[in-house]
């Protein structure tokens, strides 16, 4: 992952990125269960309390396994592309059974019914981490909107708007000396444009911006598109 040194306000790192309480540890954002080994260098980390650093783990594991199962159309570990997820499903029969219960076959194909609360919890946590890491904007409170949908099922105009790094996305500039501001000023990809940050190609990328609030967009496994907004 791109290495960019931040000169943002260090006082923003004094509290847990997810609950705003005292911090005692650090958490990877994105979670390593969403990535494959060998992990990329310079993985983002944010301050976290011990409770938050552990309470999201089951839901993160669920989401990572769910996405891989949806992409494969099966919960059979032998049909899963990612070795880490094959291992988790093989070692966690209860998790595999839970995801299998949400699977349905019809004449139009295979579908999975996600546990929306668990998915939203992880997406919110990821967005909170990216907002703090990239923009130096702590947001321990719930966002105003969370939208999660398969990337391939979005309408063409909606997908173009989601993928865009132009125009209104950076109509308001982020905090001085934050990573996002440096990306804009250095003209990465194009002048006055803050690019998507690819943590691991094909598995995880995100974009954090300031536009009438804080917006974080995330794509997981080039399948799941997530959009989180604090007004």
Secondary structure, DSSP 8 states (H G I E B T S, - for coil): -------S-GGGGSB-TTT-SB--EEEESS-GGGS-SS--TT--EEEE-HHHHHHTHHHHHHHHHHHHHHHHT---GGG-S-HHHHHHHHH-HHHHHHHHHTEEEETTEEEE---HHHHHHHHHHHHHHHHHHHH-----S--SEEEEEEGGGS-HHHHHHHH--SGGGGSS---TTSHHHHHHHTTSSSTT----EEEETTTEEEEEEESSSEEEEEEETTTEEEEEEE-
